[in-house]
Amino acid sequence: MVLNAATLDRRVQFRRAVLVDDGYGQVEQWQDHGAPVFAAKRDISDAERWNAGQVQASITTRFTVRWSGFTADIDPTDRLTCEGREYEITGIKETPDRRRRMLELTCSAWADQ
Protein backbone atom coordinates (compact mmCIF):
# COMPACT_ATOMS: atom_id res chain seq x y z
CA MET A 1 0.00 0.00 0.00
CA VAL A 2 1.47 3.32 -1.08
CA LEU A 3 0.80 5.99 1.50
CA ASN A 4 0.58 9.67 0.66
CA ALA A 5 -1.44 12.64 1.86
CA ALA A 6 -4.54 11.40 -0.03
CA THR A 7 -4.57 8.03 1.77
CA LEU A 8 -4.36 9.66 5.22
CA ASP A 9 -8.05 10.47 5.00
CA ARG A 10 -9.21 9.95 8.61
CA ARG A 11 -8.74 12.01 11.74
CA VAL A 12 -7.86 10.13 14.90
CA GLN A 13 -7.66 11.46 18.43
CA PHE A 14 -5.29 9.82 20.87
CA ARG A 15 -6.45 9.43 24.46
CA ARG A 16 -4.40 8.91 27.60
CA ALA A 17 -5.41 7.82 31.09
CA VAL A 18 -4.79 10.39 33.80
CA LEU A 19 -5.47 10.27 37.52
CA VAL A 20 -8.08 12.74 38.76
CA ASP A 21 -9.52 13.33 42.19
CA ASP A 22 -13.24 12.48 42.28
CA GLY A 23 -13.69 13.67 45.87
CA TYR A 24 -13.15 10.19 47.30
CA GLY A 25 -9.71 9.46 45.89
CA GLN A 26 -7.70 9.16 42.70
CA VAL A 27 -9.50 7.53 39.76
CA GLU A 28 -8.33 6.91 36.21
CA GLN A 29 -10.04 8.98 33.52
CA TRP A 30 -9.44 8.96 29.74
CA GLN A 31 -8.70 12.38 28.26
CA ASP A 32 -7.74 13.62 24.80
CA HIS A 33 -3.98 13.64 24.33
CA GLY A 34 -2.60 16.12 21.81
CA ALA A 35 -4.32 17.37 18.68
CA PRO A 36 -6.05 15.02 16.22
CA VAL A 37 -3.79 13.60 13.49
CA PHE A 38 -4.47 12.31 9.99
CA ALA A 39 -4.39 8.55 9.52
CA ALA A 40 -5.10 5.78 7.04
CA LYS A 41 -7.53 3.13 8.34
CA ARG A 42 -7.72 -0.51 7.28
CA ASP A 43 -9.88 -3.14 8.98
CA ILE A 44 -7.92 -6.39 9.09
CA SER A 45 -10.14 -8.87 10.95
CA ASP A 46 -13.29 -9.33 12.94
CA ALA A 47 -14.38 -11.96 15.44
CA GLU A 48 -17.29 -13.05 17.57
CA ARG A 49 -17.20 -14.82 20.90
CA TRP A 50 -19.73 -16.02 23.42
CA ASN A 51 -19.53 -14.52 26.88
CA ALA A 52 -22.14 -15.30 29.53
CA GLY A 53 -24.69 -16.23 26.88
CA GLN A 54 -24.14 -13.09 24.80
CA VAL A 55 -22.30 -12.63 21.54
CA GLN A 56 -19.57 -9.99 21.56
CA ALA A 57 -18.12 -8.89 18.25
CA SER A 58 -14.71 -7.30 17.99
CA ILE A 59 -12.82 -5.72 15.12
CA THR A 60 -9.09 -5.37 14.56
CA THR A 61 -8.00 -2.30 12.62
CA ARG A 62 -4.65 -1.01 11.47
CA PHE A 63 -4.10 2.75 11.50
CA THR A 64 -1.10 4.34 9.79
CA VAL A 65 0.06 7.78 10.92
CA ARG A 66 3.04 9.96 10.06
CA TRP A 67 5.99 9.55 12.38
CA SER A 68 6.60 12.59 14.59
CA GLY A 69 7.95 13.23 18.05
CA PHE A 70 4.36 13.19 19.28
CA THR A 71 3.27 9.95 17.57
CA ALA A 72 6.53 8.23 18.55
CA ASP A 73 5.54 8.84 22.19
CA ILE A 74 2.24 6.92 21.80
CA ASP A 75 2.30 3.48 23.44
CA PRO A 76 -0.09 0.55 24.00
CA THR A 77 -1.36 2.05 27.27
CA ASP A 78 -2.97 4.82 25.19
CA ARG A 79 -6.15 4.59 23.12
CA LEU A 80 -7.41 6.28 20.00
CA THR A 81 -10.82 7.28 18.72
CA CYS A 82 -11.90 7.39 15.10
CA GLU A 83 -15.39 8.20 13.85
CA GLY A 84 -16.94 7.74 17.29
CA ARG A 85 -15.37 4.36 18.09
CA GLU A 86 -12.72 3.96 20.77
CA TYR A 87 -9.88 1.52 20.05
CA GLU A 88 -7.33 -0.07 22.35
CA ILE A 89 -3.83 -0.01 20.90
CA THR A 90 -2.38 -3.53 20.82
CA GLY A 91 0.78 -2.96 18.79
CA ILE A 92 2.94 -0.21 17.28
CA LYS A 93 5.68 -0.55 14.68
CA GLU A 94 7.50 1.53 12.11
CA THR A 95 6.60 0.80 8.50
CA PRO A 96 9.34 -1.17 6.74
CA ASP A 97 9.81 1.26 3.83
CA ARG A 98 11.85 3.98 5.57
CA ARG A 99 12.95 4.78 9.08
CA ARG A 100 10.92 7.46 10.90
CA ARG A 101 8.40 7.97 8.12
CA MET A 102 5.20 6.19 9.21
CA LEU A 103 3.93 4.22 12.20
CA GLU A 104 1.42 1.38 12.04
CA LEU A 105 -0.85 0.98 15.03
CA THR A 106 -2.77 -2.26 15.39
CA CYS A 107 -5.93 -1.61 17.40
CA SER A 108 -9.01 -3.48 18.53
CA ALA A 109 -12.51 -2.36 19.49
CA TRP A 110 -15.87 -3.88 20.28
CA ALA A 111 -17.98 -3.75 17.13
CA ASP A 112 -21.15 -2.82 19.04
CA GLN A 113 -19.82 0.52 20.37
TIVO-2410 file (N, C-alpha, C; in nm, 3 decimals):
# residues 113
REC num residu      c1      c2      c3 atome chaine
REC   1      M   0.084  -0.118   0.000     N      A
REC   1      M   0.000   0.000   0.000    CA      A
REC   1      M   0.089   0.124   0.000     C      A
REC   2      V   0.072   0.208  -0.100     N      A
REC   2      V   0.147   0.332  -0.108    CA      A
REC   2      V   0.072   0.437  -0.027     C      A
REC   3      L   0.143   0.498   0.065     N      A
REC   3      L   0.080   0.599   0.150    CA      A
REC   3      L   0.127   0.737   0.109     C      A
REC   4      N   0.029   0.826   0.093     N      A
REC   4      N   0.058   0.967   0.066    CA      A
REC   4      N  -0.050   1.048   0.136     C      A
REC   5      A  -0.048   1.178   0.116     N      A
REC   5      A  -0.144   1.264   0.186    CA      A
REC   5      A  -0.289   1.226   0.155     C      A
REC   6      A  -0.317   1.176   0.034     N      A
REC   6      A  -0.454   1.140  -0.003    CA      A
REC   6      A  -0.503   1.016   0.071     C      A
REC   7      T  -0.413   0.924   0.107     N      A
REC   7      T  -0.457   0.803   0.177    CA      A
REC   7      T  -0.474   0.826   0.327     C      A
REC   8      L  -0.417   0.933   0.381     N      A
REC   8      L  -0.436   0.966   0.522    CA      A
REC   8      L  -0.564   1.048   0.533     C      A
REC   9      D  -0.677   0.980   0.516     N      A
REC   9      D  -0.805   1.047   0.500    CA      A
REC   9      D  -0.895   1.042   0.623     C      A
REC  10      R  -0.844   0.999   0.736     N      A
REC  10      R  -0.921   0.995   0.861    CA      A
REC  10      R  -0.852   1.080   0.965     C      A
REC  11      R  -0.930   1.129   1.060     N      A
REC  11      R  -0.874   1.201   1.174    CA      A
REC  11      R  -0.889   1.112   1.295     C      A
REC  12      V  -0.781   1.092   1.367     N      A
REC  12      V  -0.786   1.013   1.490    CA      A
REC  12      V  -0.742   1.100   1.606     C      A
REC  13      Q  -0.801   1.074   1.720     N      A
REC  13      Q  -0.766   1.146   1.843    CA      A
REC  13      Q  -0.708   1.045   1.940     C      A
REC  14      F  -0.588   1.069   1.986     N      A
REC  14      F  -0.529   0.982   2.087    CA      A
REC  14      F  -0.584   1.021   2.223     C      A
REC  15      R  -0.594   0.921   2.311     N      A
REC  15      R  -0.645   0.943   2.446    CA      A
REC  15      R  -0.548   0.877   2.544     C      A
REC  16      R  -0.532   0.941   2.658     N      A
REC  16      R  -0.440   0.891   2.760    CA      A
REC  16      R  -0.510   0.892   2.895     C      A
REC  17      A  -0.483   0.790   2.975     N      A
REC  17      A  -0.541   0.782   3.109    CA      A
REC  17      A  -0.464   0.874   3.203     C      A
REC  18      V  -0.538   0.952   3.279     N      A
REC  18      V  -0.479   1.039   3.380    CA      A
REC  18      V  -0.553   1.015   3.512     C      A
REC  19      L  -0.484   1.040   3.622     N      A
REC  19      L  -0.547   1.027   3.752    CA      A
REC  19      L  -0.611   1.160   3.790     C      A
REC  20      V  -0.737   1.154   3.831     N      A
REC  20      V  -0.808   1.274   3.876    CA      A
REC  20      V  -0.870   1.244   4.012     C      A
REC  21      D  -0.891   1.347   4.087     N      A
REC  21      D  -0.952   1.333   4.219    CA      A
REC  21      D  -1.103   1.348   4.203     C      A
REC  22      D  -1.178   1.242   4.240     N      A
REC  22      D  -1.324   1.248   4.228    CA      A
REC  22      D  -1.391   1.285   4.360     C      A
REC  23      G  -1.315   1.332   4.456     N      A
REC  23      G  -1.369   1.367   4.587    CA      A
REC  23      G  -1.353   1.257   4.689     C      A
REC  24      Y  -1.335   1.134   4.641     N      A
REC  24      Y  -1.315   1.019   4.730    CA      A
REC  24      Y  -1.173   0.964   4.720     C      A
REC  25      G  -1.106   0.996   4.612     N      A
REC  25      G  -0.971   0.946   4.589    CA      A
REC  25      G  -0.932   0.964   4.443     C      A
REC  26      Q  -0.820   0.907   4.407     N      A
REC  26      Q  -0.770   0.916   4.270    CA      A
REC  26      Q  -0.835   0.808   4.183     C      A
REC  27      V  -0.892   0.848   4.072     N      A
REC  27      V  -0.950   0.753   3.976    CA      A
REC  27      V  -0.891   0.782   3.838     C      A
REC  28      E  -0.885   0.678   3.756     N      A
REC  28      E  -0.833   0.691   3.621    CA      A
REC  28      E  -0.942   0.742   3.528     C      A
REC  29      Q  -0.909   0.840   3.446     N      A
REC  29      Q  -1.004   0.898   3.352    CA      A
REC  29      Q  -0.933   0.916   3.217     C      A
REC  30      W  -1.001   0.881   3.108     N      A
REC  30      W  -0.944   0.896   2.974    CA      A
REC  30      W  -0.969   1.037   2.924     C      A
REC  31      Q  -0.860   1.102   2.878     N      A
REC  31      Q  -0.870   1.238   2.826    CA      A
REC  31      Q  -0.797   1.246   2.693     C      A
REC  32      D  -0.841   1.340   2.607     N      A
REC  32      D  -0.774   1.362   2.480    CA      A
REC  32      D  -0.628   1.396   2.506     C      A
REC  33      H  -0.542   1.343   2.421     N      A
REC  33      H  -0.398   1.364   2.433    CA      A
REC  33      H  -0.348   1.422   2.301     C      A
REC  34      G  -0.308   1.547   2.303     N      A
REC  34      G  -0.260   1.612   2.181    CA      A
REC  34      G  -0.373   1.648   2.087     C      A
REC  35      A  -0.335   1.699   1.972     N      A
REC  35      A  -0.432   1.737   1.868    CA      A
REC  35      A  -0.461   1.615   1.779     C      A
REC  36      P  -0.577   1.611   1.715     N      A
REC  36      P  -0.605   1.502   1.622    CA      A
REC  36      P  -0.500   1.498   1.510     C      A
REC  37      V  -0.474   1.378   1.459     N      A
REC  37      V  -0.379   1.360   1.349    CA      A
REC  37      V  -0.448   1.286   1.234     C      A
REC  38      F  -0.395   1.303   1.115     N      A
REC  38      F  -0.447   1.231   0.999    CA      A
REC  38      F  -0.393   1.088   1.000     C      A
REC  39      A  -0.477   0.995   0.953     N      A
REC  39      A  -0.439   0.855   0.952    CA      A
REC  39      A  -0.506   0.782   0.836     C      A
REC  40      A  -0.446   0.673   0.796     N      A
REC  40      A  -0.510   0.578   0.704    CA      A
REC  40      A  -0.569   0.468   0.792     C      A
REC  41      K  -0.685   0.415   0.753     N      A
REC  41      K  -0.753   0.313   0.834    CA      A
REC  41      K  -0.780   0.191   0.746     C      A
REC  42      R  -0.746   0.073   0.800     N      A
REC  42      R  -0.772  -0.051   0.728    CA      A
REC  42      R  -0.816  -0.158   0.827     C      A
REC  43      D  -0.940  -0.206   0.813     N      A
REC  43      D  -0.988  -0.314   0.898    CA      A
REC  43      D  -0.920  -0.443   0.852     C      A
REC  44      I  -0.864  -0.519   0.949     N      A
REC  44      I  -0.792  -0.639   0.909    CA      A
REC  44      I  -0.857  -0.768   0.955     C      A
REC  45      S  -0.943  -0.765   1.056     N      A
REC  45      S  -1.014  -0.887   1.095    CA      A
REC  45      S  -1.130  -0.852   1.187     C      A
REC  46      D  -1.221  -0.947   1.198     N      A
REC  46      D  -1.329  -0.933   1.294    CA      A
REC  46      D  -1.352  -1.070   1.357     C      A
REC  47      A  -1.417  -1.071   1.472     N      A
REC  47      A  -1.438  -1.196   1.544    CA      A
REC  47      A  -1.562  -1.183   1.631     C      A
REC  48      E  -1.617  -1.299   1.663     N      A
REC  48      E  -1.729  -1.305   1.757    CA      A
REC  48      E  -1.694  -1.407   1.864     C      A
REC  49      R  -1.740  -1.384   1.984     N      A
REC  49      R  -1.720  -1.482   2.090    CA      A
REC  49      R  -1.841  -1.478   2.183     C      A
REC  50      W  -1.865  -1.591   2.245     N      A
REC  50      W  -1.973  -1.602   2.342    CA      A
REC  50      W  -1.919  -1.569   2.480     C      A
REC  51      N  -1.993  -1.488   2.553     N      A
REC  51      N  -1.953  -1.452   2.688    CA      A
REC  51      N  -2.080  -1.441   2.772     C      A
REC  52      A  -2.097  -1.529   2.864     N      A
REC  52      A  -2.214  -1.530   2.953    CA      A
REC  52      A  -2.344  -1.531   2.872     C      A
REC  53      G  -2.348  -1.611   2.767     N      A
REC  53      G  -2.469  -1.623   2.688    CA      A
REC  53      G  -2.493  -1.512   2.589     C      A
REC  54      Q  -2.399  -1.419   2.575     N      A
REC  54      Q  -2.414  -1.309   2.480    CA      A
REC  54      Q  -2.301  -1.314   2.378     C      A
REC  55      V  -2.332  -1.270   2.258     N      A
REC  55      V  -2.230  -1.263   2.154    CA      A
REC  55      V  -2.165  -1.125   2.159     C      A
REC  56      Q  -2.032  -1.123   2.162     N      A
REC  56      Q  -1.957  -0.999   2.156    CA      A
REC  56      Q  -1.874  -1.001   2.029     C      A
REC  57      A  -1.887  -0.898   1.949     N      A
REC  57      A  -1.812  -0.889   1.825    CA      A
REC  57      A  -1.701  -0.787   1.840     C      A
REC  58      S  -1.584  -0.823   1.793     N      A
REC  58      S  -1.471  -0.730   1.799    CA      A
REC  58      S  -1.414  -0.712   1.659     C      A
REC  59      I  -1.343  -0.603   1.641     N      A
REC  59      I  -1.282  -0.572   1.512    CA      A
REC  59      I  -1.138  -0.531   1.536     C      A
REC  60      T  -1.049  -0.576   1.450     N      A
REC  60      T  -0.909  -0.537   1.456    CA      A
REC  60      T  -0.881  -0.447   1.337     C      A
REC  61      T  -0.823  -0.333   1.364     N      A
REC  61      T  -0.800  -0.230   1.262    CA      A
REC  61      T  -0.656  -0.184   1.268     C      A
REC  62      R  -0.600  -0.156   1.152     N      A
REC  62      R  -0.465  -0.101   1.147    CA      A
REC  62      R  -0.474   0.045   1.101     C      A
REC  63      F  -0.419   0.134   1.183     N      A
REC  63      F  -0.410   0.275   1.150    CA      A
REC  63      F  -0.265   0.307   1.117     C      A
REC  64      T  -0.244   0.389   1.015     N      A
REC  64      T  -0.110   0.434   0.979    CA      A
REC  64      T  -0.106   0.585   0.993     C      A
REC  65      V  -0.010   0.635   1.069     N      A
REC  65      V   0.006   0.778   1.092    CA      A
REC  65      V   0.148   0.818   1.057     C      A
REC  66      R   0.167   0.946   1.030     N      A
REC  66      R   0.304   0.996   1.006    CA      A
REC  66      R   0.383   0.989   1.136     C      A
REC  67      W   0.510   0.955   1.123     N      A
REC  67      W   0.599   0.955   1.238    CA      A
REC  67      W   0.628   1.100   1.276     C      A
REC  68      S   0.622   1.128   1.405     N      A
REC  68      S   0.660   1.259   1.459    CA      A
REC  68      S   0.704   1.236   1.603     C      A
REC  69      G   0.760   1.336   1.664     N      A
REC  69      G   0.795   1.323   1.805    CA      A
REC  69      G   0.675   1.288   1.890     C      A
REC  70      F   0.559   1.346   1.855     N      A
REC  70      F   0.436   1.319   1.928    CA      A
REC  70      F   0.389   1.175   1.908     C      A
REC  71      T   0.378   1.131   1.782     N      A
REC  71      T   0.327   0.995   1.757    CA      A
REC  71      T   0.425   0.889   1.804     C      A
REC  72      A   0.555   0.920   1.804     N      A
REC  72      A   0.653   0.823   1.855    CA      A
REC  72      A   0.638   0.801   2.005     C      A
REC  73      D   0.575   0.895   2.075     N      A
REC  73      D   0.554   0.884   2.219    CA      A
REC  73      D   0.429   0.803   2.254     C      A
REC  74      I   0.345   0.773   2.156     N      A
REC  74      I   0.224   0.692   2.180    CA      A
REC  74      I   0.267   0.550   2.213     C      A
REC  75      D   0.198   0.487   2.309     N      A
REC  75      D   0.230   0.348   2.344    CA      A
REC  75      D   0.102   0.269   2.367     C      A
REC  76      P   0.112   0.138   2.385     N      A
REC  76      P  -0.009   0.055   2.400    CA      A
REC  76      P  -0.095   0.084   2.522     C      A
REC  77      T  -0.049   0.168   2.615     N      A
REC  77      T  -0.136   0.205   2.727    CA      A
REC  77      T  -0.232   0.316   2.687     C      A
REC  78      D  -0.209   0.378   2.570     N      A
REC  78      D  -0.297   0.482   2.519    CA      A
REC  78      D  -0.411   0.419   2.439     C      A
REC  79      R  -0.504   0.501   2.398     N      A
REC  79      R  -0.615   0.459   2.312    CA      A
REC  79      R  -0.628   0.561   2.201     C      A
REC  80      L  -0.710   0.528   2.102     N      A
REC  80      L  -0.741   0.628   2.000    CA      A
REC  80      L  -0.888   0.617   1.963     C      A
REC  81      T  -0.945   0.727   1.919     N      A
REC  81      T  -1.082   0.728   1.872    CA      A
REC  81      T  -1.082   0.770   1.725     C      A
REC  82      C  -1.172   0.708   1.651     N      A
REC  82      C  -1.190   0.739   1.510    CA      A
REC  82      C  -1.337   0.720   1.477     C      A
REC  83      E  -1.399   0.824   1.427     N      A
REC  83      E  -1.539   0.820   1.385    CA      A
REC  83      E  -1.631   0.766   1.494     C      A
REC  84      G  -1.607   0.810   1.618     N      A
REC  84      G  -1.694   0.774   1.729    CA      A
REC  84      G  -1.666   0.642   1.796     C      A
REC  85      R  -1.570   0.566   1.748     N      A
REC  85      R  -1.537   0.436   1.809    CA      A
REC  85      R  -1.403   0.446   1.879     C      A
REC  86      E  -1.397   0.393   2.002     N      A
REC  86      E  -1.272   0.396   2.077    CA      A
REC  86      E  -1.200   0.262   2.062     C      A
REC  87      Y  -1.071   0.270   2.030     N      A
REC  87      Y  -0.988   0.152   2.005    CA      A
REC  87      Y  -0.879   0.142   2.111     C      A
REC  88      E  -0.849   0.019   2.153     N      A
REC  88      E  -0.733  -0.007   2.235    CA      A
REC  88      E  -0.616  -0.035   2.141     C      A
REC  89      I  -0.501   0.020   2.172     N      A
REC  89      I  -0.383  -0.001   2.090    CA      A
REC  89      I  -0.314  -0.129   2.136     C      A
REC  90      T  -0.298  -0.224   2.045     N      A
REC  90      T  -0.238  -0.353   2.082    CA      A
REC  90      T  -0.097  -0.369   2.028     C      A
REC  91      G  -0.057  -0.285   1.933     N      A
REC  91      G   0.078  -0.296   1.879    CA      A
REC  91      G   0.115  -0.172   1.800     C      A
REC  92      I   0.244  -0.137   1.802     N      A
REC  92      I   0.294  -0.021   1.728    CA      A
REC  92      I   0.426  -0.061   1.663     C      A
REC  93      K   0.440  -0.028   1.535     N      A
REC  93      K   0.568  -0.055   1.468    CA      A
REC  93      K   0.591   0.048   1.358     C      A
REC  94      E   0.717   0.068   1.324     N      A
REC  94      E   0.750   0.153   1.211    CA      A
REC  94      E   0.721   0.076   1.083     C      A
REC  95      T   0.680   0.147   0.978     N      A
REC  95      T   0.660   0.080   0.850    CA      A
REC  95      T   0.797   0.041   0.795     C      A
REC  96      P   0.803  -0.067   0.719     N      A
REC  96      P   0.934  -0.117   0.674    CA      A
REC  96      P   0.998  -0.037   0.561     C      A
REC  97      D   0.926   0.057   0.500     N      A
REC  97      D   0.981   0.126   0.383    CA      A
REC  97      D   1.095   0.221   0.417     C      A
REC  98      R   1.078   0.305   0.518     N      A
REC  98      R   1.185   0.398   0.557    CA      A
REC  98      R   1.175   0.427   0.705     C      A
REC  99      R   1.289   0.449   0.766     N      A
REC  99      R   1.295   0.478   0.908    CA      A
REC  99      R   1.233   0.616   0.937     C      A
REC 100      R   1.154   0.622   1.043     N      A
REC 100      R   1.092   0.746   1.090    CA      A
REC 100      R   1.009   0.816   0.983     C      A
REC 101      R   0.931   0.738   0.911     N      A
REC 101      R   0.840   0.797   0.812    CA      A
REC 101      R   0.694   0.776   0.855     C      A
REC 102      M   0.657   0.653   0.883     N      A
REC 102      M   0.520   0.619   0.921    CA      A
REC 102      M   0.522   0.519   1.036     C      A
REC 103      L   0.414   0.521   1.115     N      A
REC 103      L   0.393   0.422   1.220    CA      A
REC 103      L   0.263   0.349   1.193     C      A
REC 104      E   0.264   0.217   1.214     N      A
REC 104      E   0.142   0.138   1.204    CA      A
REC 104      E   0.097   0.101   1.345     C      A
REC 105      L  -0.029   0.130   1.373     N      A
REC 105      L  -0.085   0.098   1.503    CA      A
REC 105      L  -0.194  -0.007   1.483     C      A
REC 106      T  -0.175  -0.122   1.543     N      A
REC 106      T  -0.277  -0.226   1.539    CA      A
REC 106      T  -0.367  -0.204   1.660     C      A
REC 107      C  -0.497  -0.198   1.635     N      A
REC 107      C  -0.593  -0.161   1.740    CA      A
REC 107      C  -0.712  -0.256   1.737     C      A
REC 108      S  -0.780  -0.266   1.849     N      A
REC 108      S  -0.901  -0.348   1.853    CA      A
REC 108      S  -1.011  -0.271   1.926     C      A
REC 109      A  -1.134  -0.302   1.888     N      A
REC 109      A  -1.251  -0.236   1.949    CA      A
REC 109      A  -1.368  -0.334   1.945     C      A
REC 110      W  -1.463  -0.311   2.033     N      A
REC 110      W  -1.587  -0.388   2.028    CA      A
REC 110      W  -1.671  -0.332   1.915     C      A
REC 111      A  -1.724  -0.418   1.831     N      A
REC 111      A  -1.798  -0.375   1.713    CA      A
REC 111      A  -1.932  -0.311   1.747     C      A
REC 112      D  -1.984  -0.336   1.866     N      A
REC 112      D  -2.115  -0.282   1.904    CA      A
REC 112      D  -2.107  -0.149   1.977     C      A
REC 113      Q  -1.994  -0.080   1.970     N      A
REC 113      Q  -1.982   0.052   2.037    CA      A
REC 113      Q  -2.063   0.154   1.964     C      A
***
